[in-house]
Amino acid sequence: MEKKISVVIPTYRRPQLLMQCITALARQHFERDDFEVIVVSDGPDSITKKQVVSWKHTGLLDIRYIPLPAKKGPAAARNAGWRAAGGVIIAFTDDDCQPDENWLRNIWEQYCSQPYIAFTGRVIVPAPEKPTDHEWNTAQLEKADFITANCACTRLALEKTGGFDERFELAWREDSDLEFKLLLNNIPIVHLNNAIVVHPVRPADWGISLREQRKSMFNALLYKKYPELYRRKIRQSPPWNYYIMIVSLVAALAGLLAHATWLTVIALPVWLIFLGAFIKKRLTYTSRAWPHVLEMVVTSIFIPFLSVYWNLYGAFRYRVLFI
């Protein structure tokens, strides 16, 4: 029996978060036989498999578990999910999200049997009034034009665009890649403010911003594929402030080593000015608690180096001139 909607959830070893997502889907105000849930594990995961099977036995959801043979990333997991789906519309969300009870109904009511169409819903990120830098960055998902935490496409639209580019191995820029493919194929993207998904902020360890810089390599891949769209919708120009911080600090240290006092006197204040501006920017909308301020100071010293390194690594890896 053909389904109206197939919900695809990529996951990997986060069974507690996944169960909250599935519970939210079980509460949908949408006929149980009209939709299915496909959980795709990004690699073998026996615990998740057991939990999904336990849900299937309840009869509350038409749910399936699909494991990838090896870890390939969320893009590959989503592709495996929609290709195995039976729905006219494929809706995507993430295992750390909780769809509103009217999510599927609001998507379906906007679908008028168009063969090629996509939908992007509203994402709500609960965050404190004075969030940490990590919480504030996650909250920016609320402003995203198109995000895989809350989007849907007809199966024909996915077939026409080819779905997700599996070279995006981390959860970064693969949603923009699909968005750009939809735009270039003249497939309309309809914004649905009433199709809501809640995206709680997961706890993060100290220095999470340093590890996040690795994702920057995929900026180069997205830029290579869509240079004009990248500059228009992602980043209008290279991060010149990072380059100035790197060059000025290196020059100041070189001055010290070469006993060129004049070079250090010129370069060090430049680095301090740009570093201070960077720290101030990160603290503008975030917590001023001293542990958080200390984290911002320390990580702000290293972020430019890590970001530029991964940008250049991506440029080399994907053979594109990208800075």
C-alpha positions, 0 to 999 in steps of 0.5 A: 500500500502506497503511503502518503508520507515516509519519514526518514531519520538518520541516526547513529548510537543515540538511542535515547534521543531517537526514542524521543523523536519516535515518540513524537512521531507516534503522537502525530495527528495523522492516520497511522496507515498513511505514513511510515517511519524509516530509521537508518543507522549510519553503521551497525547499531544493535541497541538502536535496532532493538529499540526500533523493533520494540516500537514495531511490535507495539503497533503504534507506528509503521516503522522500519530499521535499515542499517548501513554496512559501514559509517558513511555519514547522514547524507548516505543514511538519508539516501538509503532511507528515501530510496527504500521509502514508499511515500509520495512525500519524503519528510526528513528530520533528525534523531535529536529533534521532536516534531510537533504533533501536527507536523505531518498533517500540515505538510500534507495539507499543503501538498496539492499533488504537484510532482516536483515540490519541496517543503521547509518547515519551522525549527524551534530551538529552546535556549536560555536568555543568555545562551552559551556560544554553542547554544547560540550557534545551534539557535541559528538553525531557526533562521535557516532557509532549508534544513534537513531537521525539518524538510520534505520533498516529493519522491520525484523531486529527489529522483530528479536532483539525485538526493543528497551528495554523499561526499558530505560525510558530516552533518554540514552543508549537505542540506544546502547542497540539496537546497541548491540542487532544488533551486537549479532544477526549478523545483519550488521550495515552500516555507511552512511556518506551521510545520514545526520541529523542536530542536533541543540543544544537546549538551556540549563539552568544553571547547566544542567550537574547536572540534566543529571547525573540521566541518569547514572542509565541506564549505569548499565542496559546496563552493566548488559545486555552486560558487555563485549560490555559495557567495550569495546565500552562505558567505559573501567573502572569505573570512579575512579577519581570520587571515589577518589574525593568523598573519599578525600573530605569526609576524609578531612571533617571528619578530620576537625570534628574529629580534626584530622589535619593530615587527613585533610592535606593529604586528602584536597590537593588530592581532590583539585588536582583531582578537578582541573584536572576535571575542566581543562578537562571540560574547555579544549575545551569549553568557558572561559567566566567567567560565564561558568567557574564559572558554571564548578567550581561549578558543578564539585564539585557536579558531582562526588557525583551525578554520583556515586549515580545514578550509585549505584542506577542503580546497586541496581535497576537492581541487578548488580555489577556495580561501 
